[in-house]
Amino acid sequence: MATRILLVTSSILGEHGQSNALANHLRERAAGRDELAITHRDLAVDSLPHLGLEELSSWQVAADERSAEQQVLAQRSDDLIDELQAHDVLVLAVPMYNFGIPSQLKAWFDRVMRAGTTFRYTEQGPVGLVKGKRAVILAARGGQYAGTENDTQTPHLKAMLGMIGITDVSTIYAEGLAMGDGLRNAALKEARQAIDSLVERL
Ligand SMILES: Cc1cc2nc3c(=O)[nH]c(=O)nc-3n(C[C@H](O)[C@H](O)[C@H](O)COP(=O)(O)O)c2cc1C
């Protein structure tokens, strides 16, 4: 059976986005391998609105008691969670924007992190309900932050993924992309090599 990969991109720079370029590299490497099946969700193209009270409230109403409007609102989260559950590997191609993840990606997490559906609270703390998956982060950044306290992005992503049960998380960094051609080219080359070896192992 094929390994199903959900590739989520969120760069607002389209074909100029470096995280998109890394995502494309992964897609090219995976193409032609029948055992790998990729679904691509581009959150900059199919963007989600901010999560608001009406949508949040729709989750709290039993499915058969929702109004027509609540059904539409709840379906948005239902569909994204179903999509996540239907894949084995989650690849997040993540640009750093203003020391965080793009708001488009946050809007996606706001839909897939749903109490009672993808995690539940217990007396021992939260328990993730998304089982048997691993995640890979392709982190593209203008500056260099990995391993420093200014890398607020990786811990945030790991905390959100861990909350829903995805604890096997690895990160491929391409950093210093705005720090001159030499650094950029070396960082992208190294990231592409890491992606090659990742795809070999999937
Ligand atoms: C709106 C915006 C904010 C950014 N903020 C940061 C930042 O805080 N730190 C950083 O290292 N790079 C920052 N960058 C540069 C991106 O990280 C860089 O473009 C990198 O290639 C990843 O984004 P991309 O995949 O859209 O290309 C920012 C870029 C944009 C467009």
The ligand as a Gaussian input file, in Angstrom:
#p B3LYP/6-31G(d) Opt

LIG

0 1
 C        5.927000      39.143000       5.380000
 C        7.254000      38.493000       5.586000
 C        7.795000      38.402000       6.848000
 C        9.032000      37.793000       7.048000
 N        9.539000      37.681000       8.322000
 C       10.706000      37.023000       8.520000
 C       11.219000      36.808000       9.833000
 O       10.654000      37.202000      10.834000
 N       12.391000      36.140000       9.965000
 C       13.048000      35.642000       8.892000
 O       14.100000      35.019000       9.061000
 N       12.602000      35.813000       7.639000
 C       11.434000      36.484000       7.429000
 N       10.942000      36.626000       6.159000
 C       11.674000      36.025000       5.029000
 C       11.144000      34.641000       4.720000
 O       11.363000      33.799000       5.812000
 C       11.817000      34.161000       3.459000
 O       11.171000      34.770000       2.366000
 C       11.893000      32.674000       3.281000
 O       12.281000      32.416000       1.954000
 C       10.623000      31.889000       3.571000
 O        9.499000      32.405000       2.962000
 P        8.947000      31.904000       1.523000
 O        8.776000      30.424000       1.607000
 O        7.636000      32.633000       1.346000
 O       10.005000      32.288000       0.537000
 C        9.726000      37.255000       5.939000
 C        9.166000      37.348000       4.664000
 C        7.946000      37.952000       4.476000
 C        7.351000      37.998000       3.094000

